[in-house]
């Protein structure tokens, strides 16, 4: 019998554009080894790995401020907890910039 699903999430507002926030989320999911299933232009970037589904949603608050919500769910508590925290930490610490 599979375990119950666990869900962990983190939220933060960043002083960066929607496009930059979205690209950072996508890059961090990829670098963490998640298979990304969302379109690059979507507000929601989601991916899966062996046991976790992760979702990073970027919502514009203004032209230069974005609300980011990271959610991770898994049948194992440790995976969901780890990936939610790790992805938000990576998004928060990212030095990525967009070059026009």
C-alpha positions in Angstrom: 0.0 0.0 0.0 1.5 3.3 -1.0 2.1 6.0 1.6 -0.1 9.1 1.9 1.0 12.1 -0.2 3.0 14.8 1.6 3.0 18.4 0.5 5.4 21.1 1.4 5.5 24.7 0.1 7.4 28.0 0.4 6.5 31.4 -0.8 8.4 34.6 -1.4 8.2 37.9 -3.3 11.2 38.8 -5.4 12.3 42.1 -6.9 12.7 40.7 -10.4 10.5 40.4 -13.5 8.1 37.6 -14.2 10.3 36.5 -17.1 13.4 36.3 -15.0 11.6 34.5 -12.1 10.1 32.0 -14.6 13.5 31.3 -16.2 15.2 30.9 -12.8 12.5 28.4 -11.6 12.9 26.4 -14.8 16.7 26.4 -14.6 16.7 25.3 -10.9 14.2 22.5 -11.6 16.4 21.3 -14.5 19.6 21.5 -12.5 18.0 19.6 -9.6 17.3 16.7 -12.1 13.6 17.2 -12.6 12.1 16.2 -15.9 10.3 19.5 -16.9 6.8 19.0 -18.4 5.7 22.6 -18.7 6.1 25.2 -21.5 8.8 27.8 -20.9 6.3 30.6 -21.2 3.8 29.3 -18.6 3.6 30.9 -15.1 3.9 27.4 -13.7 7.0 25.4 -14.1 6.7 21.8 -13.0 8.7 18.7 -13.2 9.0 15.2 -11.7 11.9 13.1 -10.5 11.9 9.5 -9.2 9.5 10.2 -6.4 8.5 13.9 -6.3 6.4 16.3 -8.3 7.6 19.9 -7.9 5.8 23.1 -9.0 7.1 26.6 -9.1 4.5 29.3 -9.8 5.6 32.8 -10.6 2.9 35.5 -10.5 3.7 39.1 -11.4 2.9 41.7 -8.8 4.3 44.6 -10.9 6.7 44.9 -13.8 9.7 44.4 -11.4 8.2 42.3 -8.6 7.1 38.7 -8.7 5.5 36.3 -6.2 7.0 32.8 -6.3 5.3 29.7 -4.8 7.2 26.4 -4.7 5.3 23.2 -3.9 6.7 19.7 -3.7 4.6 16.6 -3.2 5.7 13.0 -2.7 4.7 9.7 -1.0 7.7 10.1 1.2 7.8 13.0 3.6 11.6 13.5 3.4 11.5 14.0 -0.4 8.7 16.5 -0.4 10.2 18.4 2.4 13.7 18.4 0.9 12.8 19.4 -2.6 10.4 22.3 -1.5 13.2 23.8 0.6 16.0 23.1 -1.8 14.2 24.5 -4.8 13.2 27.7 -3.0 16.7 28.1 -1.6 18.1 27.8 -5.2 15.6 30.2 -6.6 16.3 32.7 -3.9 20.1 32.5 -4.3 20.1 32.5 -8.1 22.4 35.0 -9.8 20.8 34.4 -13.3 20.1 37.5 -15.4 18.3 37.8 -18.7 20.3 39.3 -21.6 18.2 41.0 -24.3 
